Amino acid sequence: MKLCLLALPLAVACSDGRHIPLGQRQESAVRSLGLKDPYSTGPVIIGCSDDSFLNSEGFRAIGPDGRAVEGSVCCGWLKGCTVRFK
């Protein structure tokens, strides 16, 4: 299991530039803020609490003003999702 967790960031870093879709919960949270075309930038190692560590992803999207925004989405097991911006 630990090997899989270590290999995932490497696989994302070595991608060919295609946009990786967010998970359903994460995408719903990002789109509810009025952001368009969200895609994953990979798992978030630092920035989410312990209960949401395995359900967290970084993202990039287009804001309502047309500018690119970046952040992370942290979804806990017993709570909703929190969107955090860089």
Steps between C-alpha positions, in 0.01 A plus 500: 500500500780744588664433166178595319475827693859585410455410133186711449669843518772375266241379249325837509829688465592290196169547321505628144313822579147371456254627756419243765138530620422565865302254706123551504487654850797726434369620164158575648660712774712698252214557255269617781729803538442601138833367369508344154699216342664367818766232467729322743862593555555196720469400863559757774761392752489804732203727563214268590411355839562138594149378425504644147859411402403211272211694341690815408608628161660808359314671217514771237189667359374813328348760733189711433722785378676273247827470690656169598476404868686231689431328830411178673179318591492311829209258550466330838333169576238647733486855367460681171771638278707811562652697212825680578667744265872567461 
